[in-house]
Amino acid sequence: MDDELIDEGDIPRSRYTRLPGKGFFYPDSLDEERAERRAREAIEGSEAVVIADADADGLACAAMIREAYDAALDAAAFEAAIAARLDDEGGNDEADEDDERGASDSEADPTEDAHAQSPVGLVAAGPYSIDTSLERVLAYADDDVDLFVCDLCPDDYEWIAEPLEALAESTASIRWFDHHQWDESTAAAVRDLGVDLVVGESDEECTADVALRSLDHDFDERWSELATVARDHDLWIKEDPRSDDLADYSYWAGSEEYAAIVGAYGADLPETVREFVADRRVEKEARIGAAVDRAVTHEIGDWTVAVTYGRCSQNEVAETLREQGADAAVIVKPAGSASIRGSEEFQHAHEVAGKVNGGGHPQAAGCKPDIYDDMLDYAHHWTTEGQACKRVILTAFETVAAEVAADEGDEASDADE
């Protein structure tokens, strides 16, 4: 492929935000090969391994665990790399949430081998790669390693059963910290293996809160403050402006960099990082505006649902659409996935996502409908701004609306009896 076709430098924003990031066009086989190698280098010889969601909440947990093991990396090299990035004329290129390589690219690391330097290995994962991450720990970790899983919830037990059961036999301990809504049977199956599973209330705690109260370590006040600020963003409380800085920085930085910086500074990011975040926000705000402009509203049951498309920061887009009167917002991404965000009036996001190959919280969920068979399907997706994806998600909204109405009818009938 001609690099110029996916180089955003000379392409209008109105066009390139309709396409996935460059990583989408990087073959999965090569990406998996690189991810496998880096996971092996991070895991081999480690005293402990952390599998964590690569967001501000999950990576805060990783930083806490490294602090407890006295295994944090020196932040100085990372800060120097950030300063160099700011000086680089090409430093405005942004890692995308739908770009599977994204911030994990070596260009985002302060050194090529940073991921292999700590005795507590970090494996960044997502909700759909928990099984793969567990398999890599099983393949490369020493016996009697301590394993932590943070801010991740499996949709069901069966697809993690084999590696988790084997790890339960070989590891010294497995501790799993989370705050998502777990299926009772999945949680029971995990605990039956001897895993120390601690799940916080999803509307009261973030996973950093859970890790902070669960780890046997005397953390100082900055760690409690870090958890509080992570919660402010993760639960969409939005009372502390630092939470947006943490969220944006975790999105644009590599996992090792983020864990090292918040491990050293907590929620009060250093000036160099704040400059870096401010620089990236120029592009971020423009993408938010483009996505909001594309939104179309639909009346489904008692709800006003706003649906849009594009590469953007979905939380801020959803917040703007709520301010404009939407009860729920759907942000369809060029890579084929979608984010569903709710409100006080709509707390069924996880139910909608569950009907289209996803899951999450009542007010925040994600999915990737199983509708993409080949590149022609993706080409149609890009040129129609996700028409097919929008259609199946709106159908799921209609199904959930009918179920909610039926449940309310049953409750009313019971009350009359």
C-alpha positions in Angstrom: 0.0 0.0 0.0 1.2 3.5 -0.8 2.0 5.2 2.5 0.5 8.5 1.2 -2.9 6.9 1.1 -2.9 6.6 4.9 -0.7 9.6 5.7 -2.9 12.2 7.4 -0.6 15.1 6.7 -2.2 16.3 3.5 -5.7 14.8 3.9 -8.6 17.0 5.2 -9.8 16.1 8.6 -13.3 15.6 7.3 -11.9 12.6 5.3 -9.3 11.0 7.5 -11.6 10.9 10.6 -13.8 8.6 8.5 -11.0 6.0 8.3 -9.2 3.9 10.9 -5.7 4.8 12.1 -2.7 3.4 10.4 -2.5 0.4 12.6 -5.7 -1.0 11.2 -3.9 -1.5 7.9 -1.0 -3.3 9.5 -1.5 -7.1 9.1 -2.6 -8.8 12.2 -0.1 -11.6 11.7 2.8 -9.1 12.0 1.2 -7.2 14.8 0.6 -10.5 16.7 4.2 -11.5 16.1 5.5 -8.3 17.6 3.0 -8.4 20.5 4.0 -12.0 21.3 7.7 -11.0 21.3 7.2 -8.0 23.5 5.0 -10.0 25.9 7.7 -12.7 26.2 10.3 -10.1 26.9 8.2 -8.5 29.6 7.1 -11.7 31.3 10.3 -13.9 31.2 12.1 -13.8 34.5 9.6 -11.5 36.2 8.8 -11.8 39.9 5.2 -10.8 39.2 3.1 -10.1 36.1 0.3 -7.6 35.7 -2.3 -8.0 33.0 -4.1 -4.7 32.9 -6.5 -2.7 30.8 -4.5 0.0 29.0 -6.5 3.0 30.4 -5.9 5.3 33.2 -7.6 3.1 35.7 -6.0 -0.2 34.7 -2.5 1.3 34.4 -2.9 3.0 37.8 -3.3 -0.5 39.3 -0.1 -1.6 37.5 1.8 1.3 38.9 0.5 0.5 42.4 1.6 -3.1 42.1 5.0 -2.1 41.0 5.2 0.3 43.9 4.3 -2.5 46.3 7.1 -4.7 44.8 9.6 -1.8 44.7 9.7 -2.4 40.9 8.9 1.0 39.4 10.9 2.3 36.4 12.7 5.6 36.6 10.5 8.3 35.2 13.5 10.5 34.0 14.1 8.7 30.8 10.4 8.8 29.9 10.2 12.6 30.6 13.2 13.1 28.3 11.4 11.2 25.6 8.3 13.2 26.0 10.3 16.5 25.7 11.9 15.1 22.5 8.4 14.3 21.2 7.3 17.8 21.7 10.3 19.1 19.8 9.7 16.7 16.9 7.8 18.4 14.1 5.9 15.2 13.5 5.0 14.8 17.1 1.4 15.8 16.5 0.5 12.4 15.1 -2.0 10.9 17.5 -2.4 7.3 18.6 -6.0 6.2 18.0 -8.3 4.1 20.2 -9.2 2.1 17.1 -5.6 1.7 16.1 -4.6 -1.6 17.5 -0.9 -0.8 17.4 -1.5 2.7 18.7 0.6 3.8 21.6 2.2 0.4 21.9 4.4 1.3 19.0 8.1 1.5 19.9 8.1 5.2 18.9 6.0 5.8 22.0 8.5 4.1 24.4 11.4 6.0 25.9 13.7 3.1 25.1 13.1 0.1 22.9 13.4 -2.3 25.8 11.5 -0.4 28.6 8.9 -3.1 28.7 11.5 -5.6 29.8 13.2 -3.6 32.5 10.9 -4.0 35.5 10.8 -7.2 37.6 7.1 -6.8 37.5 6.1 -7.4 33.9 3.2 -5.4 32.4 1.0 -6.9 29.7 -1.5 -4.3 28.4 -4.8 -6.0 27.4 -8.3 -5.3 26.4 -11.6 -7.1 27.3 -11.3 -9.2 24.1 -7.7 -10.3 24.7 -7.8 -11.5 28.2 -7.5 -15.1 27.1 -4.5 -14.4 24.8 -2.7 -12.5 27.7 -3.3 -15.4 30.1 -1.9 -17.8 27.5 1.2 -15.7 27.1 1.8 -15.6 30.9 1.3 -19.4 30.9 3.9 -19.8 28.1 6.6 -17.5 29.4 6.3 -16.9 33.2 8.4 -18.8 35.7 6.6 -21.2 38.0 5.5 -19.6 41.3 5.1 -16.1 39.7 2.5 -13.8 41.3 -0.1 -12.9 38.7 -2.4 -9.9 38.8 -5.3 -9.1 36.5 -6.7 -5.6 36.7 -9.7 -3.7 35.3 -10.8 -6.5 33.0 -14.0 -8.6 33.0 -14.5 -11.7 30.8 -17.9 -12.0 29.1 -18.0 -15.7 30.2 -15.8 -18.2 31.9 -15.4 -20.7 29.1 -13.1 -18.6 26.9 -10.6 -18.0 29.7 -11.0 -21.4 31.4 -8.1 -23.3 29.9 -5.2 -20.9 30.5 -6.6 -19.7 33.9 -7.0 -23.2 35.2 -3.4 -24.0 34.2 -2.1 -20.8 35.8 -4.0 -21.6 39.0 -1.8 -24.8 39.2 1.6 -23.1 38.3 1.5 -19.6 39.9 2.2 -18.7 43.5 -1.0 -16.6 43.5 -3.5 -15.0 41.2 -5.3 -11.8 42.3 -7.9 -10.2 40.1 -9.1 -6.6 40.8 -12.0 -5.2 38.9 -15.2 -3.0 39.1 -17.2 -4.1 36.1 -20.4 -6.1 36.5 -19.5 -9.8 36.6 -21.8 -12.6 35.8 -22.3 -14.6 39.0 -21.4 -17.9 37.5 -18.2 -16.6 35.9 -17.2 -15.0 39.2 -17.9 -18.2 41.1 -15.9 -20.3 38.6 -12.9 -18.0 38.8 -13.0 -18.0 42.6 -13.3 -21.8 42.7 -9.8 -22.0 41.2 -8.5 -20.1 44.3 -8.2 -16.8 42.5 -8.5 -13.8 44.9 -11.2 -12.0 42.9 -12.2 -8.6 44.3 -14.9 -6.7 42.4 -15.9 -3.3 43.5 -19.3 -1.7 43.1 -19.2 -0.4 39.5 -21.0 2.8 40.3 -18.9 3.6 43.4 -15.4 2.4 42.8 -12.9 2.2 40.0 -10.4 -0.6 39.9 -7.6 1.6 41.3 -9.8 1.9 44.4 -10.1 -1.8 44.6 -6.3 -2.4 44.1 -5.5 0.3 46.7 -7.6 -1.3 49.4 -6.6 -4.9 48.5 -2.8 -4.7 48.2 -0.9 -5.3 51.5 1.3 -2.2 51.3 1.5 1.1 53.1 0.7 3.5 50.3 1.2 7.1 50.9 -1.4 9.8 50.3 -0.6 10.4 46.6 -1.7 6.9 45.7 -5.1 7.4 47.3 -5.3 10.7 45.4 -4.4 9.0 42.2 -7.2 6.4 42.7 -9.7 9.3 43.5 -8.8 11.1 40.3 -8.9 7.9 38.2 -12.4 7.3 39.6 -13.5 10.8 38.8 -13.0 10.0 35.1 -13.8 6.3 35.0 -17.2 6.8 36.7 -17.7 10.0 34.8 -18.0 12.2 37.9 -16.0 15.0 36.2 -15.3 17.1 39.3 -11.5 17.1 39.1 -9.9 18.6 36.0 -6.8 16.4 36.5 -8.9 13.3 35.6 -9.2 14.4 32.0 -5.4 14.9 31.9 -4.9 11.3 33.2 -7.4 9.8 30.8 -5.9 11.7 27.8 -2.4 10.9 28.7 -3.0 7.2 29.2 -4.6 7.2 25.7 -1.7 8.9 24.0 1.2 7.4 25.9 2.7 3.9 25.9 1.7 1.7 28.9 5.2 1.6 30.3 5.5 5.4 30.1 2.2 6.1 31.8 2.8 3.6 34.6 6.2 5.1 35.3 5.0 8.7 35.2 2.0 8.3 37.5 4.0 6.0 39.7 6.5 8.9 40.2 4.1 11.8 40.3 0.6 10.5 41.0 -2.3 12.6 39.7 -0.2 15.8 39.5 1.5 15.2 36.2 4.8 17.0 35.5 4.9 20.1 33.3 6.4 18.3 30.4 3.5 15.8 30.3 1.0 18.6 30.7 2.5 20.4 27.7 2.4 17.2 25.7 -1.3 16.6 26.6 -2.2 20.2 25.7 -0.5 19.8 22.3 -2.4 16.7 21.5 -5.7 18.2 22.5 -5.8 20.6 19.6 -6.4 17.7 17.3 -8.6 15.9 19.8 -11.0 18.9 20.0 -11.3 19.1 16.3 -12.2 15.4 16.0 -14.8 15.8 18.7 -16.4 18.7 16.8 -16.5 16.6 13.6 -18.2 13.7 15.3 -20.8 15.9 17.0 -21.6 17.5 13.7 -22.2 14.1 12.1 -24.7 12.9 14.8 -28.2 12.0 14.0 -30.9 11.5 16.8 -33.5 8.7 16.9 -36.5 8.3 19.2 -36.5 4.8 20.6 -39.1 4.0 23.3 -38.8 6.7 25.9 -35.2 7.5 24.9 -33.5 10.0 22.6 -30.5 8.2 21.1 -27.8 10.2 19.2 -25.7 8.2 16.8 -22.5 9.4 15.2 -19.3 8.0 13.4 -15.7 8.8 13.3 -12.3 8.7 15.0 -12.7 10.7 18.1 -12.7 10.7 21.9 -16.0 9.0 22.5 -16.5 10.1 26.1 -16.3 13.8 25.3 -18.5 13.3 22.2 -21.1 11.5 24.3 -21.0 14.2 26.9 -21.6 16.9 24.3 -24.5 14.9 22.7 -26.1 14.5 26.2 -25.8 18.2 26.7 -27.7 18.6 23.4 -30.6 16.4 24.8 -29.6 12.8 24.1 -30.3 10.2 26.7 -27.9 7.8 25.1 -25.0 8.2 22.6 -23.5 5.7 20.1 -20.1 6.4 18.6 -19.4 4.0 15.7 -15.7 3.8 15.0 -14.0 3.3 11.6 -12.4 0.1 12.8 -15.8 -1.4 13.2 -16.4 -1.2 17.0 -18.7 1.1 18.8 -19.0 2.8 22.2 -22.4 3.2 23.9 -22.8 5.9 26.6 -25.8 6.4 28.8 -27.1 8.9 31.3 -29.3 9.1 34.4 -32.2 8.6 32.0 -30.6 5.6 30.2 -28.8 2.9 32.2 -29.0 0.0 29.8 -25.8 0.5 27.8 -24.5 -3.0 28.8 -27.8 -4.6 27.8 -27.7 -3.1 24.3 -24.0 -3.9 23.9 -24.6 -7.5 25.1 -26.9 -8.1 22.1 -24.2 -7.1 19.6 -21.1 -8.9 20.7 -20.1 -6.6 23.6 -20.7 -5.6 27.2 -19.8 -3.1 29.9 -21.5 -0.9 32.5 -25.1 0.4 32.6 -23.9 3.8 31.5 -20.8 2.9 29.5 -20.3 -0.1 27.2 -18.7 -1.2 24.0 -19.2 -3.7 21.2 -18.1 -4.8 17.8 -21.0 -6.3 15.8 -20.1 -9.5 13.9 -20.9 -8.0 10.5 -17.5 -7.7 8.8 -16.6 -10.6 6.6 -14.1 -9.0 4.2 -12.6 -5.7 3.2 -15.6 -4.9 1.0 -17.7 -4.8 4.2 -15.2 -2.4 5.7 -15.2 -0.3 2.5 -19.0 -0.1 2.8 -18.5 0.8 6.5 -16.2 3.7 5.7 -18.1 5.1 2.8 -21.5 5.0 4.5 -20.2 6.2 7.9 -21.0 2.9 9.6 -24.5 2.4 8.2 -24.7 -1.4 8.8 -23.2 -1.1 12.3 -25.6 1.7 13.3 -28.5 -0.3 12.0 -27.8 -3.4 14.2 -27.1 -1.3 17.3 -30.3 0.7 16.8 -32.1 -2.7 16.5 -30.6 -3.7 19.8 -31.8 -0.5 21.4 -35.3 -1.3 20.1 -35.1 -4.8 21.6 -34.0 -3.5 25.0 -36.7 -0.8 24.9 -39.3 -3.5 24.3 -37.9 -5.6 27.2 -37.8 -2.6 29.5 -41.4 -1.7 28.6 -42.5 -5.3 29.2 -40.8 -5.5 32.6 -42.4 -2.2 33.6 -45.8 -3.6 32.5 -45.3 -6.7 34.6 -44.3 -4.6 37.6 -47.4 -2.5 37.2 -49.6 -5.6 37.0 -48.1 -7.0 40.1 -48.7 -3.8 41.9 -52.4 -3.8 40.9 -52.9 -7.3 42.3 
